[in-house]
Amino acid sequence: MWIIYGTKTSNKVHGRITSEPCSECNNNIFSLDTIHKYFHIYGIPFFPTGKSTSLVCNNCNKVYENNALSENRKIDIKNSRHKSTVPFYHFTGLVLLTLLITLISWSIYQDKLKEQAILRTPAVGDYYVVNFKNLFFMNNPDDKPKDELTDTIVEQKPYDFGVVKLVEIKNEKLILLVGNYTYKYPTDAKKSITDGIILMQKDYFTDYIYELPQNKVFDYYDKGDIQSVYRMSKFQELLYKAKQENQ
Ligand SMILES: [Zn+2]
């Protein structure tokens, strides 16, 4: 994608001022022009980049540019009642960007609050996006997910992230059913929850059980070994189950 950006100017005529006589025609009334420059992206002004002031003789139209103004003329401009303030719209882009960042931060913060509330009061049926590698193989090498029936332990999968489902809370431990699939990115793992794949795909979960002490939950969450938690609404559950039956 390419971006159009650069600087633009807005011309603002401020009106008349009296200054030392024009070198051409001796007239001493001028119009004061101030040009404000601003940086723009796609034509949206982001921030001012400077201004230049010039005087135009009211009689012969001779232009006295910013850099060629005499000290006296500069003082006359400064003392005139015409103040050239930067137009507020030159900050439009910055204001919009600030609003956008604030909005995004706020919604991330709200999501985090919601997640923390779920983590504090876990319920059967919650889904966690976890880092399989850290949780099962790095942190607790002696405590891997087990399948009681076949008396086997889970094997390392190609990618780090996956989904576990809370099936029981027992002796202050979360009993978690381990997902069959791993993902390179936690966002893809989360998508399998939000898209209902975990419900619609029959073999999504294995028979491997991982027991997570409840008092460790926030440690793992802070470390990122628990990436996120999701509680599906009854409506969503019904919807996905109906979809599954139609397949
Ligand atoms: Zn003149």
Boltz pocket constraint, residues with backbone or C-beta under 6 A from the ligand:
constraints:
  - pocket:
      binder: B
      contacts: [[A, 22], [A, 23], [A, 24], [A, 25], [A, 26], [A, 27], [A, 57], [A, 58], [A, 59], [A, 60], [A, 61], [A, 62]]
      max_distance: 6.0
